[in-house]
């Protein structure tokens, strides 16, 4: 599937970029050591990205230290970064759990001469070396436009957000609303806030459906939320497929007969963005 391939490429791009920057910063080091610090997510998209990073590290002959912070635990991720600074790694690639909260530790790494590459989610308050990610706004616009094509004026759409403390969650929400408004303005959007947690999505959609049982589409900022939405529908006694559900990441279940009513293929990582650091 094209979108899954793009996720794999994102992982490869992370390590290719990191290896290049680490080589420039530590030209005399016989073996590069790169810290790859993930946010702890284990969904389909992140599994592909992480596997791609592992393969790229092996191909480049670098020592890759992969460490996962528990999802949402900023204190754990801060401690990991500090540990990598003390171990004098040649570079750090990190998927931050909090765009602003991780900045102090990242600035200390940069001050120590360690290049830092942000993965998927940007970092606010630090002039990082580089940033590799899917184009969240562009992909979410596609999701929003598709949703707008499925509804009429006056209809209700339920939108499951990602973590709004992260740039990824904010960009996907912004892009979705932009795309939806381009196609259909007079639509009621009921938001279900989450921190990328499938159980939160299910509980939130169950609550939303009690007041908005006539919703036409449920859109989610990530595929785990779409699965949670499907479980919420079934729990509410609604027939699978009676409300269309659209995910984001392009997971294989998007076209499976085992998941009627779900469509993950309408949007997804529409492009891999690789750009120099931003503060």
DATAFEN-V451525 format. One record per helix or strand. SS is the DSSP state (~ for helix, > for strand). FROM is the first residue (numbers start at 1). LEN is the number of residues. Records with the same first field share a line. If there is no record, write none. Layout:
# DATAFEN-V451525
SS=FROM-LEN ; FROM-LEN
This chain:
# DATAFEN-V451525
~=2-24 ; 44-17 ; 74-13 ; 103-9 ; 136-15 ; 167-17 ; 198-14 ; 223-13 ; 252-4 ; 257-3
>=33-6 ; 63-6 ; 91-4 ; 115-5 ; 130-5 ; 156-5 ; 188-5 ; 217-4 ; 244-3 ; 262-2 ; 272-5
